[in-house]
Amino acid sequence: MIAFSCFDDKKYRVWLLFLFPDFAQNDPMQSVDRTGAAPLRQKGRALGRRARSAEAQRLSRAQRLYDEGTFAAADTLYGQILIRNPAHLAALRGRAAALTSLSEMARTDRNGKLVDDLNAVADQCYARGLYAAAQDCYQRVLELAPDRCDAVWGIAECHAAQDEVDRAITWYRRYLDFVPDEPEALHMLAALGDRPPPGRASDGYVAAYFDRFAEDFDRQLVDELDYQAPQLLYDAVAPCINEVGLQLDILDLGCGTGLCGCLFRRHANRLDGADLSPVMLEHARERGVYDTLTAGEISTHLMGLPHQYDVLIAGDVLAYFGRLSGLFRGVARAAREGALFAFSVESQRRSGYRLTPSGRYTHGRRYITRLAAAAGLREVSVTREQLRYEYGEPVMGDIWVFEKLPV
Ligand SMILES: C[S@@+](CC[C@H](N)C(=O)[O-])C[C@H]1O[C@@H](n2cnc3c(N)ncnc32)[C@H](O)[C@@H]1O
C-alpha cells in the first residue's frame, strides 16, 4: 500500500477525496494518526484557514485601494495574491482593472514595464476565459504601444473564443499587416471562412501552434480537458494485439509528448514516433519510451520509410488533416500485411470533411471508409466516444481501427 506522508501527498489526497468521497472513510492517514499525525493535520488545517483569511483580507484591501483610486498599490496587492494563487479569478480581474486604470493615467510608458505587465495580465485573463478583461488590457497595450502585434493577436483570439467571427477576422487580418503570411493567422482566417480551407493544416501552423502549446500540453489536455484519445485507442487495439501476444513494431504518427507511446510501449519490439513540432518531440524524448523520434511531416515521412510496421496509431492528429487520401496511402505503404491502423477523429454527421472555427477538421464516416478502402485498408471497428472537453462541453469523436489487406 502507498505510505502517505503528512503533507507531501496532500494534493493527491484532495484529488482522491474529490473523485471518491468515500475515500475519507478508508483514509490511510487514519492509520498514521497513531504515530501522531492528527495534531499535525489539525495544524495544517489551521494554517490553511489562516492563509485563506489573510488572502480574503488582502483582496478586500486591494479592492478598497482600487475604489480610492490608488491603482498602483491595488495592483501590488492583487499581484501578491496571484503569486500564491495564480487561479484566483477575482484577483486577476482586479489586477486587470487596476493596470487598465493606471495605463489610462499614463501618457507614455518609457521603460515599457506597464505595457509588459498589461500584456502579461491580458494573456493570463485570456487563458482563464476572462475575455472582456483580457480585451481591455490588450486595447490599452495598443494605445500605449501601437506596434505590439502580440496584443493584436490576443484581441483576435478573444473574439474567436467568443464566436465573434467578423471581429476575429478583422483582427487576424490586422495581425497579418504586422507579420505577413504568418501561418497561424492564415490558418485561423481559413477556419473562420475568410479564405478557402487548405487540404490540411500547414506545416508552419502545426509546428508553431504545438511548439507554443507543448510545455502545457499534458497538464491542459489530461488534467483539465479529460483527454481520452490515447486510452481509447489503446482499448480499441489491445484485444487484437493481446491475442497475438507478440512484440510488435509500432509507429506513433503525430506522437506529440508521447501519451500514446507510454500505453503502447509494453507491446513494442520497436516504438517509433514522428511529429512536426520539435518542442513536442523534446517532451516525448524525455519520457524515454521511443526507440526513434523523427521531426517531420507524417505523410512525407510514411512515403520514405525503409521498413514496415505492425501497428500504426494517430491520436488526435487527423484533426489537423482535411483530405485523407495521401495520409492513408502512406499508411498502407508503411503497414505490413494484416497490420492495424488506429486513429481518432472529431466526427461530423455530413460526409466529407470540414475545417471548423476551432481550427480543427471534422470527418464524416462515409468519407473515411471510402478513402480507407481505396488505400487497401479494411474496417475492423469504429466506436463513438467522448474524446475530451472543450469550453466545458464534451467533444465527441470516432475511434477507428483498420487492417491492411493483402496486396
Ligand atoms: C493534439 S496533438 C496529439 C499528440 C499525441 N498523439 C497524443 O495523443 O497525445 C497532435 C499532434 O499531431 C502533430 N501533427 C499534426 N499534424 C501533423 C503532420 N502533418 N505531421 C506531423 N505531425 C503532425 C502535432 O504537432 C501534435 O503534436
The ligand as an SDF file (V2000), in Angstrom:
LIG
                    3D

 27 29  0  0  0  0  0  0  0  0999 V2000
   -3.2990   17.0280  -30.3440 C   0  0  0  0  0  0  0  0  0  0  0  0
   -1.6570   16.5120  -30.5290 S   0  0  0  0  0  0  0  0  0  0  0  0
   -1.7760   14.7840  -30.1040 C   0  0  0  0  0  0  0  0  0  0  0  0
   -0.4660   14.1970  -29.6890 C   0  0  0  0  0  0  0  0  0  0  0  0
   -0.4980   12.7370  -29.3350 C   0  0  0  0  0  0  0  0  0  0  0  0
   -0.8040   11.9190  -30.4890 N   0  0  0  0  0  0  0  0  0  0  0  0
   -1.4800   12.4790  -28.2280 C   0  0  0  0  0  0  0  0  0  0  0  0
   -2.4680   11.7810  -28.4590 O   0  0  0  0  0  0  0  0  0  0  0  0
   -1.2450   12.9700  -27.1190 O   0  0  0  0  0  0  0  0  0  0  0  0
   -1.4570   16.4650  -32.2890 C   0  0  0  0  0  0  0  0  0  0  0  0
   -0.0260   16.2400  -32.6970 C   0  0  0  0  0  0  0  0  0  0  0  0
   -0.0050   15.9820  -34.0840 O   0  0  0  0  0  0  0  0  0  0  0  0
    1.0900   16.6600  -34.6580 C   0  0  0  0  0  0  0  0  0  0  0  0
    0.7760   16.8720  -36.0870 N   0  0  0  0  0  0  0  0  0  0  0  0
   -0.3270   17.4260  -36.6370 C   0  0  0  0  0  0  0  0  0  0  0  0
   -0.2550   17.4010  -37.9750 N   0  0  0  0  0  0  0  0  0  0  0  0
    0.9160   16.8130  -38.2820 C   0  0  0  0  0  0  0  0  0  0  0  0
    1.5670   16.4910  -39.5170 C   0  0  0  0  0  0  0  0  0  0  0  0
    1.0030   16.7760  -40.7070 N   0  0  0  0  0  0  0  0  0  0  0  0
    2.7740   15.8850  -39.4680 N   0  0  0  0  0  0  0  0  0  0  0  0
    3.3530   15.6090  -38.2710 C   0  0  0  0  0  0  0  0  0  0  0  0
    2.7980   15.8800  -37.0750 N   0  0  0  0  0  0  0  0  0  0  0  0
    1.5820   16.4730  -37.0850 C   0  0  0  0  0  0  0  0  0  0  0  0
    1.2150   17.9350  -33.8500 C   0  0  0  0  0  0  0  0  0  0  0  0
    2.4910   18.5140  -33.9240 O   0  0  0  0  0  0  0  0  0  0  0  0
    0.8530   17.4410  -32.4460 C   0  0  0  0  0  0  0  0  0  0  0  0
    1.9890   17.0600  -31.7230 O   0  0  0  0  0  0  0  0  0  0  0  0
  1  2  1  0
  2  3  1  0
  2 10  1  0
  3  4  1  0
  4  5  1  0
  5  6  1  0
  5  7  1  0
  7  8  2  0
  7  9  1  0
 10 11  1  0
 11 12  1  0
 11 26  1  0
 12 13  1  0
 13 14  1  0
 13 24  1  0
 14 15  1  0
 14 23  1  0
 15 16  2  0
 16 17  1  0
 17 18  1  0
 17 23  2  0
 18 19  1  0
 18 20  2  0
 20 21  1  0
 21 22  2  0
 22 23  1  0
 24 25  1  0
 24 26  1  0
 26 27  1  0
M  CHG  2   2   1   9  -1
M  END
$$$$
